[in-house]
Amino acid sequence: MSVVSSALKVTVEVTTWVTKLVGGDGTGQRLFEEPIAAGETLRHVLRRWSARFPQLDAALWTPDHAALGEHLEVLVNDAVLGVAHDLDSALEGGEHITLLGQFMGG
């Protein structure tokens, strides 16, 4: 089991309407510093972090927590998943993870 180190951290940014799911007012952004263990995956960090916010957890994941839900976009260092990272990518510390709500309409 890896040990979470206070020396390694990522920043989790929550924006737009998604801030309501973490105690915000649905506007702007909220930033959170999250300690990580060396080599910990994005999936593990997001599951641990989102578990603190039940509404966010329900919106971010499918009911079985096996995959991401469909209404939030996850970016790592300003790139959507699948470009440079996926859920099973190991984090090194210093990454900026953004949770962005999808907008629909015409």
N, C-alpha and C positions, 0 to 999 in steps of 0.2 A: 504494500500500500504506500503510495507516495504521500509525503508530508507537505502540507501547504506552507509556503514560506512567506513571511511578511516582506521579503526582499523582492519577490516576483509579483507583479500586479498587472491587471488589464483594466482598462476603463470601459465601462458599459454605459452607453448613452441611449436614453430613451427619448423619442421625439414625438411631436404632434399629439394626436388623440391618445396615443399609447401611454402618455404620462398619467392619465387617469387611472391606469391599472397599477401604478406604483405610488399612489398618493398625491399625484399632481392634479392640475386643473384642466388638462387636456390641451394645453398650448405649450409652445416653447420646447425646452429640453430639460432633462434631469440627468446628471452625471453621477456615476457610482464607481468607486475604486474597489476592485475585487482581487484579493490575494489568490494566487494560484500556486500549484506545485509544478516543478519542472517537468515538461513533457505532458502535462494534463491536456486533454483534448477539449476542443470548443464545445462538443456535446456535453461533456462532464461539467464544465464550468457553467454553461447555460442552464443545465438541469438543476445544479446546486443553487445557483443565484436566483432563478425564477421561482423556485420552491418557496422563497420568502414572501412572494406576492401571489396568492392563490388565483386572483383574476387574471394576472399576466400569465401565469403558468397554464391556465386553461386555454388562453388565446394563443400562446406560443406553440404548444404541442398538440399532437393528436391525442385522443383520450388514453391510448395505451403508452404514450410518451415515446413511441418508437420513431416518430418523424415530426418535423415541423408542421404546424397548422398552416392554413392557407391565407390568413389575413395579415400576417406580419412578415416583413422582409428583414433578413439579417445580413449585415455588411460587416466585413472585417477589414480594417484600414481602408475604408471607403470603397471596397469592391464587394459586389454581391457574392454570395456563396456560389461555388463552382468555378470562380475565376482563379483565385490563388489559394483559397481555403475551402474545406467542406467540414461537415460536423465532426469528422474523425481526425481532423488536422491537429497536430500537437501545437500548443501555444508556447512561446518562448518568454513571454512577459513583454509589456509595453504595447501590446495590440490595443486597438480602439475598436470595440464592438458596438455597432449601432443597431437598435431595434426601431424600425420604421414602419408605421402603419400604412397599409395599402389604401389607396383611394380609388373608389369606383364611381362611375357615373358618366354622363356624356355631356 
